[in-house]
Amino acid sequence: MNSTPTLISHGFRGTIGNTPLIRLNQLSELTGCEILGKAEFLNPGGSVKDRAALGIIEDAESRGLLKPGGVIVEGTAGNTGIGLTLVGNTRGYRTIVVMTNTQAKEKIQLLQAMGAEVQLVDPAPYSDPGNYNHVARRIAEQTPGAYWANQFDNTANREMHIRTTAPEIWNQTGGKVTSFVAAVGTGGTLAGTSIALKKFSSKIRTVCADPHGASIWSWIKRGNLDFDEGDSITEGIGQARITRNFEGAPVDDAYRFADPVILEMLHYLVKTEGLFLGSSAAINVCGAVRQALIGGPGQVIVTILCDGGGRYLSKIFNPQWLKEQGLTPQTQSAHELLELIRSEPQPKV
């Protein structure tokens, strides 16, 4: 009797990574490019941050900084906290997560359901001692057996993308990838993946998709952090400083996108491509489409579909909340969306 081989994952760890690439059909056909989204929302914790969480925990264990019965402490917009909590649960660690009280309530509820202790703080800039990252550091210093994950400046984050994300993309495209696009939160995904992809081929173009209110476009295009005009409702991305994870990142270009076009893409992806995603995935696809339009047909462009939309029901998928923000996304065809992205204003360099 013939038997069908079964892929068995040896525990939770084995389910992280090796996510598929999804071709965005209409956008690919209209641009003459292959626009491919890496389905990081299919990781067991529901986001690309599962990779960073695993890398950070394994690195801490290998260096004796996290021991049995220990406590993981982290400041997060939510997704890294979810990944750390779930990986930590499998190893017997307790997790304390510090978040701003402006994050979507769904992420707070998920963390609590998974067993994390969640502490909410008011939003504050990085220069303020009340910033959620500084609060997390202090909690770790004051808690016996605790380890501060420090996802922004702990380079075990980007090393995980060097070891896993980039080789997966290279192999999945048969070495045909020509561009990689991602937004910056910690900087680990864009920096790590770019470093490794450029080792496969120096010709691969790497691009940052930046929301309004962030400074990474300014850093890449102008060599400084002076320009951060505007604001954005996106969560988990948008950076005002160069983190250790992003230091030395070989990024070739950057595009800026305002909330209206990001939301149009978000709604297009679910209504046309069947992909129910968060706003960071939407800005990434906006960046991939702009790269397709600028570079012309024949490119193979890969971006990151960071997480699912279920974590944002009370915000970006809530018509009343959007109305209060002055945002009213309409159903756009692929043709209309391309024109919006083509005409999206970019600052002068």
ABEGO torsion letter per residue (X at the ends): XBBBBBBBBBEAAAABEGBBBBBBAAAAAAAGBBBBBBBAAABAAGBAAAAAAAAAAAAAAAAGABBBGBBBBBBBAGAAAAAAAAAAAAAGBBBBBBBBAABBAAAAAAAAAAGBBBBBBBBBBAABAABAAAAAAAAAAABBGBBBAGAAABAAAAAAAAAAAAAAAAAAAGGABABBBBBBBAGAAAAAAAAAAAAABAABBBBBBBBBGBAAAAAAAAGBAABABEBBABBGBEBABBBAAABGBBBABBBBBBAAAAAAAAAAAAAAAGBBBBAAAAAAAAAAAAAAAAAEBGBBBBBBBABBAAAAAABAABAAAAAAAGBBBBBBBAAAAAAAAAABBBBBX
